[in-house]
Amino acid sequence: MTQTTALFRKESRGAHYRKDFKETLSSWKKNIICMPTKNGIKITTKSIAPVNKEIKRYLKIKQVKAHLLE
C-alpha cells in the first residue's frame, strides 16, 4: 500500500521522492485512504483535521508547525 499511495501522490514528500514530481505541494497535505474492493484498491483523500484547542493547550504551543503534521 505504501508504494500505491506514494505513486498516487503527485509530489515529493519526505522519503517519497519522485523524479517526475520534484516539489512538495501544500495542496497534497492530506490523508490518502486505501480501501480494498472486489476490483482492487480504491484510493481517496481526506483533509487533515485541525488540531483542537485542548490539544494545543496540552502541548503548550500556540501554533502547530506544518512539519509536525506530515
N, C-alpha and C positions, 0 to 999 in steps of 0.2 A: 504494500500500500504506500510506503514511503516514496518509492520511485514513481508510482502513479500520480500522487499528489504533487510531487516535485515537477513532473512534466506538465501537469495541468496549470501550475502557476507560471505565468508568462513574465518572469522576472528572476533575478538572482537574489537570494536571501540567505544569510548565514553560510552554512556548509553547502547549500544547494546553489552552487554557481553554475550558470548556463552561458555558454559562448554565444548563443543566439539571442539571449535576453540578459545583457550585462548589468543593467541598472536595477536598483531596489526602488520600487514604486509604492507610494503611500496608498494608492488605490488597491493594492494587493494585501493590505494589512487586514486580514480577515481569516476566519477559520475555514478550513476546507474539510468537508464532511464526505466520507465514503460509505455508501450503503450497498450491500450485496443484493442483487436482483436475479431473477431467473436468466436474464440475458447478459449478466456480467456485473460490473461495478457502476453504480450511479454516483456521480460526483456533483455536489452542490457547495455553495459557500454561505457563510453566515457572518454578519458583522460582529466584531469583538465588542462585548458589553463593556460599558464604562465601569470603572472601579467606584463602588458606592462610598458615601461619606464615612460610614462607620469603619470600613477597612482602611481608608486613608488616615483617619484619626488613630487607629490602632497602630499603623505603621509609622505614625508621626511624620507624615510627608504632606506637603501641600499640593504637589503636582507629580503625577506618575510619569516617569520618563518613558518615551516610546520603546526604548530598547528593553525595558523590563517586561513588556507585553509580547514581545516576539518569541 
